Amino acid sequence: MKTARGTAASYSVKALDPGDLDRAIEIWSLSFGFLDRDRWAMFYDSFLDSAIGAYLGDYLVAIVGIINFQMWFGDQLLPCAGVSAVAADPAHRRRGLIRQCIKEALQEPHRKRVPLTALWPFSYPFYKRMGYEVCDLRYLVECNAAALPDPGDARRYRRIDIDQYEPLKPLHDQWIKQSNLSLKRGDLQWRRVLSHPERQIVCFAHDDGYMLWNTKDKQSRTVEIFEWAYLSRDAFLDGISLLKRMSDLNWDKVRWQTSDLTSLLEFGIVEPQPTITVKPGIMARVLHLKAFMEATGIAAPPFSIDDPLGFSDQYRGGGEIKIGPGELIQSTTGFLRVKPDVIPLSMFAQTGEKTNFCVEFF
């Protein structure tokens, strides 16, 4: 158990007491604006592999959870500690409790030599101060459906019931292998994705992909494609033809996210022009330096990690090179398009041509 000092009181940081689940749900509900207690209880029981709480006496005031994932790094899957369910009671924020909880929550994965940790941040600067860095950019595309071309055969997408999602699983597995830092999705996570209470989900399957739509936003007459997996150019072109036909119904616009704009820009849509927004995605960092270097086989001279959380230190005795734990992921995956001067060539862009793109929200 760790102790953190507040302004006027001492807090203890320790494993979450299961008897405090109701209190944890109160904190999560207020922080995330989602009030379904049964869904939160299921999330705690089925998804979190561990949870750490900050207590004022016996009163729970902050929580951090860990979900154990497998993350694609180049051509292999590496263990990754996903930081999730981060929340604090408003009256106890800005006291360093979340940082203390995260550090405590990562102790066990570090002991088990888990090389990576990742998260979806509520504040990018906040997690940057813990050594995490943005390692994933995506494009949010919003387009007038009628302005889309008709380059494929929309009939190749077949609507299926969301309960019959088994055929989508191997397609998803093949799709995420195309990207760095994507996470394997288990059956429980599939069910969670397809039962999201704030979505009205429609599913279309293709021989080479699938689309998951959210049709709940009828007021703005916009269809959100919150997951579009395509393994071939035909699956993309057929999907564009399907989206074009939405203008014949109760919708004017379609919206989706992608890691690559090349195929869309080839159409030269100018009237009206699509709205394209660049958004940051997950943040990641090395958790266990030696395990990371051993697993990836990256050739590197001696270097040191400048780690605000104190997990990683030196590789082969240090040396003059010093790099942050998140910057190491940015550099080795080629997320940084220009090699930083401090990074040796042997450590830069070692995962091939894959783009960093994580679709799993946790």
KOLKEMAR-996531 format. One record per residue (C-alpha): residue number from 1; residue in three letters; x, z, y. Coordinates in nm, 2 decimals. Layout:
<recs>
<pos:NUM; code:ala; east:X; up:Z; north:Y>
...
</recs>
This chain:
<recs>
<pos:1; code:met; east:0.00; up:0.00; north:0.00>
<pos:2; code:lys; east:0.13; up:-0.09; north:0.34>
<pos:3; code:thr; east:0.05; up:0.08; north:0.68>
<pos:4; code:ala; east:-0.01; up:-0.11; north:1.00>
<pos:5; code:arg; east:-0.02; up:0.07; north:1.34>
<pos:6; code:gly; east:-0.31; up:0.01; north:1.56>
<pos:7; code:thr; east:-0.34; up:0.10; north:1.93>
<pos:8; code:ala; east:-0.48; up:0.45; north:1.85>
<pos:9; code:ala; east:-0.51; up:0.46; north:1.47>
<pos:10; code:ser; east:-0.33; up:0.38; north:1.15>
<pos:11; code:tyr; east:-0.46; up:0.12; north:0.91>
<pos:12; code:ser; east:-0.38; up:0.08; north:0.54>
<pos:13; code:val; east:-0.34; up:-0.26; north:0.38>
<pos:14; code:lys; east:-0.41; up:-0.27; north:0.01>
<pos:15; code:ala; east:-0.61; up:-0.45; north:-0.27>
<pos:16; code:leu; east:-0.97; up:-0.49; north:-0.18>
<pos:17; code:asp; east:-1.19; up:-0.23; north:-0.35>
<pos:18; code:pro; east:-1.47; up:-0.41; north:-0.54>
<pos:19; code:gly; east:-1.70; up:-0.14; north:-0.42>
<pos:20; code:asp; east:-1.65; up:-0.27; north:-0.07>
<pos:21; code:leu; east:-1.79; up:-0.62; north:-0.14>
<pos:22; code:asp; east:-2.10; up:-0.57; north:0.06>
<pos:23; code:arg; east:-1.88; up:-0.47; north:0.36>
<pos:24; code:ala; east:-1.66; up:-0.77; north:0.30>
<pos:25; code:ile; east:-1.97; up:-1.00; north:0.30>
<pos:26; code:glu; east:-2.07; up:-0.85; north:0.64>
<pos:27; code:ile; east:-1.73; up:-0.94; north:0.78>
<pos:28; code:trp; east:-1.73; up:-1.29; north:0.63>
<pos:29; code:ser; east:-2.09; up:-1.36; north:0.74>
<pos:30; code:leu; east:-2.02; up:-1.26; north:1.10>
<pos:31; code:ser; east:-1.69; up:-1.45; north:1.11>
<pos:32; code:phe; east:-1.81; up:-1.77; north:0.95>
<pos:33; code:gly; east:-2.17; up:-1.78; north:1.06>
<pos:34; code:phe; east:-2.30; up:-1.81; north:0.70>
<pos:35; code:leu; east:-2.53; up:-1.54; north:0.58>
<pos:36; code:asp; east:-2.61; up:-1.62; north:0.21>
<pos:37; code:arg; east:-2.50; up:-1.30; north:0.04>
<pos:38; code:asp; east:-2.54; up:-1.44; north:-0.31>
<pos:39; code:arg; east:-2.31; up:-1.73; north:-0.23>
<pos:40; code:trp; east:-2.05; up:-1.50; north:-0.08>
<pos:41; code:ala; east:-2.07; up:-1.27; north:-0.39>
<pos:42; code:met; east:-2.03; up:-1.58; north:-0.61>
<pos:43; code:phe; east:-1.73; up:-1.69; north:-0.40>
<pos:44; code:tyr; east:-1.57; up:-1.35; north:-0.44>
<pos:45; code:asp; east:-1.63; up:-1.33; north:-0.82>
<pos:46; code:ser; east:-1.56; up:-1.68; north:-0.92>
<pos:47; code:phe; east:-1.31; up:-1.83; north:-0.67>
<pos:48; code:leu; east:-1.08; up:-1.57; north:-0.52>
<pos:49; code:asp; east:-0.79; up:-1.48; north:-0.76>
<pos:50; code:ser; east:-0.70; up:-1.18; north:-0.54>
<pos:51; code:ala; east:-0.81; up:-1.02; north:-0.22>
<pos:52; code:ile; east:-0.64; up:-0.78; north:0.02>
<pos:53; code:gly; east:-0.81; up:-0.56; north:0.28>
<pos:54; code:ala; east:-0.71; up:-0.37; north:0.59>
<pos:55; code:tyr; east:-0.88; up:-0.03; north:0.61>
<pos:56; code:leu; east:-0.93; up:0.23; north:0.88>
<pos:57; code:gly; east:-0.96; up:0.53; north:0.66>
<pos:58; code:asp; east:-1.20; up:0.42; north:0.39>
<pos:59; code:tyr; east:-1.37; up:0.16; north:0.62>
<pos:60; code:leu; east:-1.28; up:-0.21; north:0.55>
<pos:61; code:val; east:-1.21; up:-0.40; north:0.87>
<pos:62; code:ala; east:-1.02; up:-0.72; north:0.76>
<pos:63; code:ile; east:-0.98; up:-0.94; north:0.45>
<pos:64; code:val; east:-0.75; up:-1.21; north:0.32>
<pos:65; code:gly; east:-0.81; up:-1.39; north:-0.01>
<pos:66; code:ile; east:-0.58; up:-1.60; north:-0.24>
<pos:67; code:ile; east:-0.69; up:-1.89; north:-0.45>
<pos:68; code:asn; east:-0.44; up:-2.03; north:-0.70>
<pos:69; code:phe; east:-0.42; up:-2.41; north:-0.68>
<pos:70; code:gln; east:-0.21; up:-2.69; north:-0.82>
<pos:71; code:met; east:-0.08; up:-2.92; north:-0.54>
<pos:72; code:trp; east:0.05; up:-3.27; north:-0.57>
<pos:73; code:phe; east:0.41; up:-3.30; north:-0.44>
<pos:74; code:gly; east:0.54; up:-3.65; north:-0.50>
<pos:75; code:asp; east:0.47; up:-3.72; north:-0.87>
<pos:76; code:gln; east:0.42; up:-3.37; north:-0.99>
<pos:77; code:leu; east:0.18; up:-3.08; north:-0.95>
<pos:78; code:leu; east:0.33; up:-2.75; north:-0.81>
<pos:79; code:pro; east:0.16; up:-2.41; north:-0.80>
<pos:80; code:cys; east:0.03; up:-2.33; north:-0.45>
<pos:81; code:ala; east:-0.12; up:-2.00; north:-0.32>
<pos:82; code:gly; east:-0.42; up:-2.10; north:-0.11>
<pos:83; code:val; east:-0.49; up:-1.85; north:0.17>
<pos:84; code:ser; east:-0.87; up:-1.83; north:0.21>
<pos:85; code:ala; east:-1.16; up:-1.61; north:0.33>
<pos:86; code:val; east:-0.95; up:-1.48; north:0.63>
<pos:87; code:ala; east:-1.17; up:-1.26; north:0.85>
<pos:88; code:ala; east:-1.17; up:-0.94; north:1.06>
<pos:89; code:asp; east:-1.43; up:-0.72; north:1.22>
<pos:90; code:pro; east:-1.43; up:-0.81; north:1.59>
<pos:91; code:ala; east:-1.36; up:-0.46; north:1.70>
<pos:92; code:his; east:-1.04; up:-0.45; north:1.50>
<pos:93; code:arg; east:-0.89; up:-0.79; north:1.59>
<pos:94; code:arg; east:-0.57; up:-0.85; north:1.78>
<pos:95; code:arg; east:-0.39; up:-0.56; north:1.60>
<pos:96; code:gly; east:-0.18; up:-0.76; north:1.36>
<pos:97; code:leu; east:-0.40; up:-0.68; north:1.06>
<pos:98; code:ile; east:-0.44; up:-1.04; north:0.94>
<pos:99; code:arg; east:-0.07; up:-1.10; north:0.95>
<pos:100; code:gln; east:-0.02; up:-0.78; north:0.75>
<pos:101; code:cys; east:-0.29; up:-0.88; north:0.50>
<pos:102; code:ile; east:-0.14; up:-1.23; north:0.45>
<pos:103; code:lys; east:0.20; up:-1.09; north:0.39>
<pos:104; code:glu; east:0.07; up:-0.84; north:0.14>
<pos:105; code:ala; east:-0.15; up:-1.11; north:-0.03>
<pos:106; code:leu; east:0.15; up:-1.34; north:-0.08>
<pos:107; code:gln; east:0.37; up:-1.07; north:-0.24>
<pos:108; code:glu; east:0.23; up:-1.14; north:-0.59>
<pos:109; code:pro; east:0.25; up:-1.52; north:-0.58>
<pos:110; code:his; east:0.61; up:-1.48; north:-0.45>
<pos:111; code:arg; east:0.69; up:-1.25; north:-0.73>
<pos:112; code:lys; east:0.56; up:-1.51; north:-0.97>
<pos:113; code:arg; east:0.78; up:-1.78; north:-0.81>
<pos:114; code:val; east:0.49; up:-1.98; north:-0.66>
<pos:115; code:pro; east:0.68; up:-2.24; north:-0.45>
<pos:116; code:leu; east:0.41; up:-2.33; north:-0.19>
<pos:117; code:thr; east:0.13; up:-2.18; north:0.01>
<pos:118; code:ala; east:-0.13; up:-2.36; north:0.22>
<pos:119; code:leu; east:-0.44; up:-2.28; north:0.43>
<pos:120; code:trp; east:-0.70; up:-2.43; north:0.66>
<pos:121; code:pro; east:-0.64; up:-2.25; north:0.99>
<pos:122; code:phe; east:-0.89; up:-2.10; north:1.24>
<pos:123; code:ser; east:-0.60; up:-2.13; north:1.49>
<pos:124; code:tyr; east:-0.30; up:-2.35; north:1.44>
<pos:125; code:pro; east:-0.07; up:-2.15; north:1.68>
<pos:126; code:phe; east:-0.16; up:-1.83; north:1.50>
<pos:127; code:tyr; east:-0.04; up:-1.95; north:1.16>
<pos:128; code:lys; east:0.26; up:-2.13; north:1.31>
<pos:129; code:arg; east:0.39; up:-1.79; north:1.40>
<pos:130; code:met; east:0.40; up:-1.71; north:1.03>
<pos:131; code:gly; east:0.60; up:-2.01; north:0.94>
<pos:132; code:tyr; east:0.32; up:-2.25; north:0.85>
<pos:133; code:glu; east:0.32; up:-2.60; north:1.00>
<pos:134; code:val; east:0.07; up:-2.88; north:1.02>
<pos:135; code:cys; east:0.15; up:-3.11; north:0.73>
<pos:136; code:asp; east:-0.15; up:-3.34; north:0.72>
<pos:137; code:leu; east:-0.32; up:-3.56; north:0.98>
<pos:138; code:arg; east:-0.64; up:-3.74; north:0.93>
<pos:139; code:tyr; east:-0.86; up:-3.99; north:1.12>
<pos:140; code:leu; east:-1.22; up:-3.92; north:1.19>
<pos:141; code:val; east:-1.40; up:-4.25; north:1.23>
<pos:142; code:glu; east:-1.75; up:-4.29; north:1.38>
<pos:143; code:cys; east:-1.89; up:-4.64; north:1.38>
<pos:144; code:asn; east:-2.21; up:-4.82; north:1.46>
<pos:145; code:ala; east:-2.34; up:-4.92; north:1.12>
<pos:146; code:ala; east:-2.47; up:-5.26; north:1.25>
<pos:147; code:ala; east:-2.12; up:-5.34; north:1.38>
<pos:148; code:leu; east:-1.96; up:-5.32; north:1.04>
<pos:149; code:pro; east:-1.88; up:-5.64; north:0.86>
<pos:150; code:asp; east:-2.04; up:-5.72; north:0.52>
<pos:151; code:pro; east:-1.72; up:-5.80; north:0.31>
<pos:152; code:gly; east:-1.82; up:-5.67; north:-0.03>
<pos:153; code:asp; east:-2.11; up:-5.62; north:-0.27>
<pos:154; code:ala; east:-2.30; up:-5.30; north:-0.19>
<pos:155; code:arg; east:-2.48; up:-5.32; north:-0.52>
<pos:156; code:arg; east:-2.16; up:-5.20; north:-0.70>
<pos:157; code:tyr; east:-2.23; up:-4.85; north:-0.56>
<pos:158; code:arg; east:-2.50; up:-4.69; north:-0.77>
<pos:159; code:arg; east:-2.68; up:-4.38; north:-0.65>
<pos:160; code:ile; east:-2.66; up:-4.09; north:-0.90>
<pos:161; code:asp; east:-2.80; up:-3.74; north:-0.92>
<pos:162; code:ile; east:-2.55; up:-3.48; north:-0.79>
<pos:163; code:asp; east:-2.60; up:-3.28; north:-1.11>
<pos:164; code:gln; east:-2.46; up:-3.58; north:-1.30>
<pos:165; code:tyr; east:-2.11; up:-3.56; north:-1.14>
<pos:166; code:glu; east:-1.90; up:-3.56; north:-1.45>
<pos:167; code:pro; east:-1.80; up:-3.93; north:-1.42>
<pos:168; code:leu; east:-1.67; up:-3.86; north:-1.07>
<pos:169; code:lys; east:-1.41; up:-3.61; north:-1.19>
<pos:170; code:pro; east:-1.16; up:-3.85; north:-1.33>
<pos:171; code:leu; east:-1.20; up:-4.08; north:-1.03>
<pos:172; code:his; east:-1.13; up:-3.78; north:-0.80>
<pos:173; code:asp; east:-0.82; up:-3.69; north:-1.01>
<pos:174; code:gln; east:-0.68; up:-4.04; north:-0.98>
<pos:175; code:trp; east:-0.76; up:-4.05; north:-0.61>
<pos:176; code:ile; east:-0.59; up:-3.73; north:-0.51>
<pos:177; code:lys; east:-0.27; up:-3.84; north:-0.70>
<pos:178; code:gln; east:-0.23; up:-4.10; north:-0.43>
<pos:179; code:ser; east:-0.16; up:-3.83; north:-0.17>
<pos:180; code:asn; east:0.09; up:-3.55; north:-0.11>
<pos:181; code:leu; east:-0.04; up:-3.20; north:-0.07>
<pos:182; code:ser; east:-0.38; up:-3.28; north:-0.23>
<pos:183; code:leu; east:-0.52; up:-3.01; north:-0.46>
<pos:184; code:lys; east:-0.67; up:-3.03; north:-0.81>
<pos:185; code:arg; east:-1.04; up:-2.95; north:-0.81>
<pos:186; code:gly; east:-1.18; up:-2.75; north:-1.10>
<pos:187; code:asp; east:-1.54; up:-2.75; north:-1.22>
<pos:188; code:leu; east:-1.63; up:-2.44; north:-1.02>
<pos:189; code:gln; east:-1.50; up:-2.61; north:-0.70>
<pos:190; code:trp; east:-1.70; up:-2.92; north:-0.78>
<pos:191; code:arg; east:-2.02; up:-2.72; north:-0.80>
<pos:192; code:arg; east:-1.94; up:-2.54; north:-0.48>
<pos:193; code:val; east:-1.88; up:-2.87; north:-0.30>
<pos:194; code:leu; east:-2.20; up:-3.02; north:-0.43>
<pos:195; code:ser; east:-2.42; up:-2.72; north:-0.35>
<pos:196; code:his; east:-2.31; up:-2.67; north:0.01>
<pos:197; code:pro; east:-2.61; up:-2.51; north:0.19>
<pos:198; code:glu; east:-2.55; up:-2.69; north:0.52>
<pos:199; code:arg; east:-2.55; up:-3.03; north:0.36>
<pos:200; code:gln; east:-2.82; up:-3.26; north:0.22>
<pos:201; code:ile; east:-2.61; up:-3.45; north:-0.03>
<pos:202; code:val; east:-2.65; up:-3.80; north:-0.16>
<pos:203; code:cys; east:-2.40; up:-3.94; north:-0.41>
<pos:204; code:phe; east:-2.30; up:-4.30; north:-0.48>
<pos:205; code:ala; east:-2.07; up:-4.39; north:-0.77>
<pos:206; code:his; east:-1.86; up:-4.71; north:-0.81>
<pos:207; code:asp; east:-1.64; up:-4.82; north:-1.10>
<pos:208; code:asp; east:-1.34; up:-4.75; north:-0.88>
<pos:209; code:gly; east:-1.46; up:-4.47; north:-0.66>
<pos:210; code:tyr; east:-1.75; up:-4.27; north:-0.51>
<pos:211; code:met; east:-1.90; up:-4.16; north:-0.19>
<pos:212; code:leu; east:-2.05; up:-3.82; north:-0.11>
<pos:213; code:trp; east:-2.29; up:-3.83; north:0.19>
<pos:214; code:asn; east:-2.44; up:-3.56; north:0.41>
<pos:215; code:thr; east:-2.78; up:-3.69; north:0.54>
<pos:216; code:lys; east:-2.88; up:-3.37; north:0.71>
<pos:217; code:asp; east:-2.80; up:-3.48; north:1.07>
<pos:218; code:lys; east:-3.11; up:-3.68; north:1.13>
<pos:219; code:gln; east:-3.13; up:-3.59; north:1.50>
<pos:220; code:ser; east:-2.82; up:-3.78; north:1.59>
<pos:221; code:arg; east:-2.91; up:-4.05; north:1.33>
<pos:222; code:thr; east:-2.56; up:-4.03; north:1.18>
<pos:223; code:val; east:-2.46; up:-4.03; north:0.81>
<pos:224; code:glu; east:-2.15; up:-3.83; north:0.74>
<pos:225; code:ile; east:-1.95; up:-3.95; north:0.44>
<pos:226; code:phe; east:-1.76; up:-3.62; north:0.38>
<pos:227; code:glu; east:-1.58; up:-3.76; north:0.08>
<pos:228; code:trp; east:-1.50; up:-4.12; north:0.01>
<pos:229; code:ala; east:-1.27; up:-4.18; north:-0.28>
<pos:230; code:tyr; east:-1.17; up:-4.54; north:-0.35>
<pos:231; code:leu; east:-0.91; up:-4.66; north:-0.60>
<pos:232; code:ser; east:-0.91; up:-5.03; north:-0.51>
<pos:233; code:arg; east:-0.97; up:-5.26; north:-0.21>
<pos:234; code:asp; east:-1.29; up:-5.38; north:-0.37>
<pos:235; code:ala; east:-1.43; up:-5.02; north:-0.37>
<pos:236; code:phe; east:-1.35; up:-5.00; north:0.00>
<pos:237; code:leu; east:-1.51; up:-5.33; north:0.09>
<pos:238; code:asp; east:-1.81; up:-5.27; north:-0.12>
<pos:239; code:gly; east:-1.85; up:-4.93; north:0.05>
<pos:240; code:ile; east:-1.83; up:-5.09; north:0.40>
<pos:241; code:ser; east:-2.11; up:-5.32; north:0.29>
<pos:242; code:leu; east:-2.32; up:-5.03; north:0.18>
<pos:243; code:leu; east:-2.27; up:-4.84; north:0.50>
<pos:244; code:lys; east:-2.36; up:-5.15; north:0.70>
<pos:245; code:arg; east:-2.71; up:-5.14; north:0.54>
<pos:246; code:met; east:-2.78; up:-4.79; north:0.67>
<pos:247; code:ser; east:-2.87; up:-4.96; north:1.00>
<pos:248; code:asp; east:-3.18; up:-5.10; north:0.83>
<pos:249; code:leu; east:-3.31; up:-4.74; north:0.77>
<pos:250; code:asn; east:-3.32; up:-4.42; north:0.98>
<pos:251; code:trp; east:-2.96; up:-4.42; north:1.08>
<pos:252; code:asp; east:-2.76; up:-4.58; north:1.35>
<pos:253; code:lys; east:-2.40; up:-4.45; north:1.29>
<pos:254; code:val; east:-2.17; up:-4.36; north:1.00>
<pos:255; code:arg; east:-1.89; up:-4.12; north:1.01>
<pos:256; code:trp; east:-1.60; up:-4.06; north:0.76>
<pos:257; code:gln; east:-1.25; up:-3.93; north:0.75>
<pos:258; code:thr; east:-0.94; up:-4.11; north:0.61>
<pos:259; code:ser; east:-0.57; up:-4.09; north:0.60>
<pos:260; code:asp; east:-0.52; up:-4.46; north:0.66>
<pos:261; code:leu; east:-0.68; up:-4.68; north:0.92>
<pos:262; code:thr; east:-0.52; up:-5.01; north:0.81>
<pos:263; code:ser; east:-0.81; up:-5.14; north:0.61>
<pos:264; code:leu; east:-1.06; up:-5.06; north:0.88>
<pos:265; code:leu; east:-0.85; up:-5.21; north:1.17>
<pos:266; code:glu; east:-0.82; up:-5.54; north:0.98>
<pos:267; code:phe; east:-1.19; up:-5.60; north:1.06>
<pos:268; code:gly; east:-1.12; up:-5.61; north:1.43>
<pos:269; code:ile; east:-1.45; up:-5.44; north:1.53>
<pos:270; code:val; east:-1.47; up:-5.46; north:1.91>
<pos:271; code:glu; east:-1.84; up:-5.43; north:2.00>
<pos:272; code:pro; east:-1.91; up:-5.15; north:2.00>
<pos:273; code:gln; east:-1.57; up:-5.01; north:1.92>
<pos:274; code:pro; east:-1.55; up:-4.74; north:1.66>
<pos:275; code:thr; east:-1.46; up:-4.39; north:1.79>
<pos:276; code:ile; east:-1.14; up:-4.27; north:1.61>
<pos:277; code:thr; east:-1.02; up:-3.92; north:1.65>
<pos:278; code:val; east:-0.69; up:-3.78; north:1.51>
<pos:279; code:lys; east:-0.74; up:-3.44; north:1.36>
<pos:280; code:pro; east:-0.49; up:-3.20; north:1.21>
<pos:281; code:gly; east:-0.56; up:-3.09; north:0.85>
<pos:282; code:ile; east:-0.40; up:-2.82; north:0.64>
<pos:283; code:met; east:-0.10; up:-2.61; north:0.72>
<pos:284; code:ala; east:0.16; up:-2.54; north:0.45>
<pos:285; code:arg; east:0.50; up:-2.38; north:0.40>
<pos:286; code:val; east:0.74; up:-2.29; north:0.13>
<pos:287; code:leu; east:0.68; up:-1.95; north:-0.02>
<pos:288; code:his; east:0.95; up:-1.92; north:-0.28>
<pos:289; code:leu; east:1.25; up:-2.12; north:-0.17>
<pos:290; code:lys; east:1.45; up:-2.12; north:-0.49>
<pos:291; code:ala; east:1.15; up:-2.21; north:-0.70>
<pos:292; code:phe; east:1.07; up:-2.50; north:-0.46>
<pos:293; code:met; east:1.42; up:-2.64; north:-0.47>
<pos:294; code:glu; east:1.43; up:-2.61; north:-0.85>
<pos:295; code:ala; east:1.09; up:-2.77; north:-0.91>
<pos:296; code:thr; east:1.15; up:-3.06; north:-0.67>
<pos:297; code:gly; east:1.51; up:-3.13; north:-0.76>
<pos:298; code:ile; east:1.59; up:-3.22; north:-0.40>
<pos:299; code:ala; east:1.96; up:-3.24; north:-0.34>
<pos:300; code:ala; east:2.06; up:-3.02; north:-0.05>
<pos:301; code:pro; east:2.37; up:-2.86; north:0.10>
<pos:302; code:pro; east:2.35; up:-2.49; north:0.16>
<pos:303; code:phe; east:2.09; up:-2.39; north:0.42>
<pos:304; code:ser; east:1.89; up:-2.10; north:0.55>
<pos:305; code:ile; east:1.52; up:-2.05; north:0.60>
<pos:306; code:asp; east:1.41; up:-1.89; north:0.92>
<pos:307; code:asp; east:1.10; up:-1.71; north:0.78>
<pos:308; code:pro; east:0.88; up:-1.49; north:1.01>
<pos:309; code:leu; east:0.73; up:-1.33; north:0.70>
<pos:310; code:gly; east:1.06; up:-1.27; north:0.53>
<pos:311; code:phe; east:1.00; up:-1.43; north:0.19>
<pos:312; code:ser; east:1.25; up:-1.71; north:0.20>
<pos:313; code:asp; east:1.61; up:-1.67; north:0.30>
<pos:314; code:gln; east:1.90; up:-1.88; north:0.18>
<pos:315; code:tyr; east:1.97; up:-2.17; north:-0.05>
<pos:316; code:arg; east:2.31; up:-2.17; north:-0.22>
<pos:317; code:gly; east:2.44; up:-1.91; north:0.02>
<pos:318; code:gly; east:2.31; up:-2.04; north:0.35>
<pos:319; code:gly; east:2.54; up:-2.26; north:0.56>
<pos:320; code:glu; east:2.50; up:-2.38; north:0.91>
<pos:321; code:ile; east:2.16; up:-2.55; north:0.86>
<pos:322; code:lys; east:1.86; up:-2.34; north:0.95>
<pos:323; code:ile; east:1.50; up:-2.46; north:0.91>
<pos:324; code:gly; east:1.15; up:-2.31; north:0.91>
<pos:325; code:pro; east:0.95; up:-2.29; north:0.58>
<pos:326; code:gly; east:0.68; up:-2.52; north:0.71>
<pos:327; code:glu; east:0.93; up:-2.76; north:0.86>
<pos:328; code:leu; east:1.09; up:-2.79; north:0.52>
<pos:329; code:ile; east:0.75; up:-2.93; north:0.38>
<pos:330; code:gln; east:0.71; up:-3.16; north:0.68>
<pos:331; code:ser; east:1.06; up:-3.30; north:0.63>
<pos:332; code:thr; east:1.07; up:-3.34; north:0.26>
<pos:333; code:thr; east:0.73; up:-3.51; north:0.24>
<pos:334; code:gly; east:0.82; up:-3.75; north:0.53>
<pos:335; code:phe; east:0.53; up:-3.61; north:0.74>
<pos:336; code:leu; east:0.78; up:-3.62; north:1.03>
<pos:337; code:arg; east:0.83; up:-3.99; north:1.07>
<pos:338; code:val; east:1.16; up:-3.95; north:1.25>
<pos:339; code:lys; east:1.42; up:-3.74; north:1.07>
<pos:340; code:pro; east:1.52; up:-3.43; north:1.27>
<pos:341; code:asp; east:1.89; up:-3.40; north:1.34>
<pos:342; code:val; east:1.92; up:-3.08; north:1.15>
<pos:343; code:ile; east:1.78; up:-3.23; north:0.83>
<pos:344; code:pro; east:2.03; up:-3.40; north:0.59>
<pos:345; code:leu; east:1.92; up:-3.74; north:0.47>
<pos:346; code:ser; east:1.91; up:-3.61; north:0.11>
<pos:347; code:met; east:1.62; up:-3.37; north:0.22>
<pos:348; code:phe; east:1.41; up:-3.62; north:0.41>
<pos:349; code:ala; east:1.11; up:-3.81; north:0.29>
<pos:350; code:gln; east:1.17; up:-3.73; north:-0.08>
<pos:351; code:thr; east:0.82; up:-3.79; north:-0.20>
<pos:352; code:gly; east:0.81; up:-4.17; north:-0.16>
<pos:353; code:glu; east:0.55; up:-4.36; north:0.03>
<pos:354; code:lys; east:0.26; up:-4.11; north:-0.02>
<pos:355; code:thr; east:0.07; up:-3.99; north:0.28>
<pos:356; code:asn; east:0.00; up:-3.62; north:0.31>
<pos:357; code:phe; east:-0.38; up:-3.57; north:0.28>
<pos:358; code:cys; east:-0.57; up:-3.27; north:0.15>
<pos:359; code:val; east:-0.95; up:-3.32; north:0.09>
<pos:360; code:glu; east:-1.01; up:-2.98; north:-0.07>
<pos:361; code:phe; east:-1.15; up:-2.72; north:0.17>
<pos:362; code:phe; east:-1.10; up:-2.36; north:0.06>
</recs>
